[in-house]
Amino acid sequence: MMNTGKVAPNDYYDRHMMPRKVPSTSTANSTTGSATTTVNATATSASTTVGAATTSASTTVSTATTSASTTVSTTST
């Protein structure tokens, strides 16, 4: 009778532990995939913004220099 009593609780414990382990693993994998996707999207957006800002700054500096040179030449003549 003692052996029969010990087997039943062990089977009951194993049945309830297995289902709990599977969802925990699945949730962790899903979370990791989402995190990786978010990081890649953010990195791409940042690179595009930096490139646009650099181009605008260079164009503005060149225009200002050309205007100053033209004014000096007119005064000399």
Buried (B, 14 or more C-beta within 10 A) or exposed (E): EEEEEEEEEEEEEEEEEEEEEEEEEEEEEEEEEEEEEEEEEEEEEEEEEEEEEEEEEEEEEEEEEEEEEEEEEEEEE
